Amino acid sequence: AECITSNDNADKQLIWAKSIVKQVQAWEDKEVMDKLADMYERMNNEYLKSLRRVMPITRTKMDWNVMAHRVRITLGEGHDKDKLKHQH
């Protein structure tokens, strides 16, 4: 009779442990993940925007005109090439 009681207690403990694990997983899946998602959303909308610079370090706004940017690069490269020719 003692062996049966010992096995019953082990079975009850196993069932109890499994139910605890199941509940913790349910909390993690629902509550923790929801709160993390909310935190990331707030971080994106609030915190990261406040960290972003309004003006670049150069204190000039970026000209998003692609052609103007390409012209500057081309002129800059041409200028550097001329310098190298004169140095040699």
N, C-alpha and C positions, 0 to 999 in steps of 0.2 A: 504494500500500500504506500510505503514511503517513496518508492521510485515513481509511482504515478503522480504523486503530489509534486515531486521535484520536476518532472516533465511538464506538468500543468503550469507551474511557476515560470519555467523557462519559456513556454509558449506564450504566456501572458506578457512576459517581459519583452519578447520579440514583437508581439502585436503592438504593445505600447510604444516601443522604440520606432517601429515602422510608422505608426500614426503621428508621432512627433516629427519625424523626418518629412512626412507628407505635408504636415501643417507648415513647417518652416519653408519648404519649397513653394507652397502656395503663397505665403507672405512675400517671399523673395520675388516670385514671378509677378505678383500684382502690385503690392505696395512699394517695395523697394525700387522696382524698375520704373513705376510711374513717377515716383519722386525724383529719380535720376533723370528721367526724360524732362520733367518740369525744370529741374536745375539747369540742364544743358540748354533748354530753350531760353530761360532767363539770362543765362550767361551770354548767349549769342546776342540777345536783344539789348541787354543792359551793360554788362561788364566789358565785353570786348569792344563795343562801340565807344565806350568812354576811354578806352586805352588807345584807340586809333588816333593818329595825328590828323589834325585838320589841314595843316600845311606841311609840306615836306621840309626836311632839314634845310634845304636851299632857300626856303621862304618864297619860292615861286610855285605857282600851281602848275600841274602837269598839263601840257597841251596834248589832248587826246587825238589830234588830227594826225593820222598815220602818215600821210604824205609829207607833212611838215617835219615829222620826226625822221622820215627816211632822207629828206633833203639835208637835214642837219648831220645825220650820220655820214652821208655821202660826202658832204663838204668837209667834215672833220677828217674822214679817211684820206681824202685828196690832199688836204693840208698836211697831214702827217707824212704822206708819201713824198711830198715836195721837200719837207724837212730832211727826210732820210737821204734824198738825192743830193742835197747841198752839203750834207755832212761827209759824204764819201768822197 
